[in-house]
């Protein structure tokens, strides 16, 4: 099974295909860099973005 087939099987809730362990996080300096790139200064925490 290639990666595309695996993704479609996972999204189709196929119980035989293991769920991937994806983690979303960012480094402390990420928000600083995003502010330099135009993110409003009022956004200080990840919860402000969501």
Contact map, one row per residue, 1 for C-alpha under 8 A:
11101100000000000000000000000000000000000000000000
11111100000000000000000000000000000000000000000000
11111110000000000000000000000000000000000000000000
01111111000000000000000000000000000000000000000000
11111111100000000000000000000000000000000000000000
11111111110000001000000000000000000000000000000000
00111111111000000000000000000000000000000000000000
00011111111100000000000000000000000000000000000000
00001111111111001000000000000000000000000000000000
00000111111111101110000000000000000000000000000000
00000011111111000000000000000000000000000000000000
00000001111111000000000000000000000000000000000000
00000000111111100000000000000000000000000000000000
00000000111111111000000000000000000000000000000000
00000000010011111100000000000000000000000000000000
00000000000001111100000000000000000000000000000000
00000100110001111110000000000000000000000000000000
00000000010000111111000000000000000000000000000000
00000000010000001111100000000000000000000000000000
00000000000000000111110000000000000000000000000000
00000000000000000011111000000000000000000000000000
00000000000000000001111100000000000000000000000000
00000000000000000000111110000000000000000000000000
00000000000000000000011111000000000000000000000000
00000000000000000000001111100000000000000000000000
00000000000000000000000111110100000000000000000000
00000000000000000000000011111100000000000000000000
00000000000000000000000001111111000000000000000000
00000000000000000000000000111111100000000000000000
00000000000000000000000001111111110000000000000000
00000000000000000000000000011111111000000001100000
00000000000000000000000000011111111100000000000000
00000000000000000000000000001111111110000000000000
00000000000000000000000000000111111111100000000000
00000000000000000000000000000011111111111000000000
00000000000000000000000000000001111111100000000000
00000000000000000000000000000000111111100000000000
00000000000000000000000000000000011111110000000000
00000000000000000000000000000000011111111010000000
00000000000000000000000000000000001001111110000000
00000000000000000000000000000000001000111111000000
00000000000000000000000000000000000000011111000000
00000000000000000000000000000000000000111111110110
00000000000000000000000000000010000000001111110100
00000000000000000000000000000010000000000011111110
00000000000000000000000000000000000000000011111111
00000000000000000000000000000000000000000000111111
00000000000000000000000000000000000000000011111111
00000000000000000000000000000000000000000010111111
00000000000000000000000000000000000000000000011111
